[in-house]
């Protein structure tokens, strides 16, 4: 058990909830084919999370990173999306290095609550009310995706938008169960604040993972 924990700490073994080849459905890379690597484990606790099964890392098998990378390399796209759970609970230095050796661009989806590790090409930062981000995320974020569940989330989004770097793309995305109610509000907000964009979960419309 001690040896296993050391391998996890070094990022040689990671709890893998699922890995699959699909179309990125959200954000700036929406519509592009990508290989998703979803790691188990999250302590942020969003009440509306649509992958709550990912929260307990111990529920998922520990997989050697070289196996994760070899399976990713079997597909034609060289865009890898590391997501969770909260993937920054782990040291991703080895995983990202091996993916890079296979020619992958590496995109990360994170709540930003932990410092970044590894070689990441694109950081999608999605701040959450339930746990404060690590301050270092603001200068590293390439896009900030705020999820709109309540009307108060607009003010929350504006607060974090004031902290990110000037090149960060700003997106508002309706939480899926509130999409009918919140999408018209998002549309009006973006029309009045053109530095923002609308992000939709297009993979759910397409009924793909």
ABEGO torsion letter per residue (X at the ends): XAAAAAAAAAGABBBBABBBBBBBABEAABGBBBBBBBBBEBAAGBAABABAAAABAAABBBBBAAAAAAAAAABABABBBBBOEBAAABBAAAAAAAAAAAGBBBBBBBAGABBBBEBBABBBBBBBAABBBBAAAAAABABBBBBBABAAAAAAAAAAAAABBAABBBBBBBBAAAAAAAAAAAAAAAAABAABBBBBBAAAAAGBX
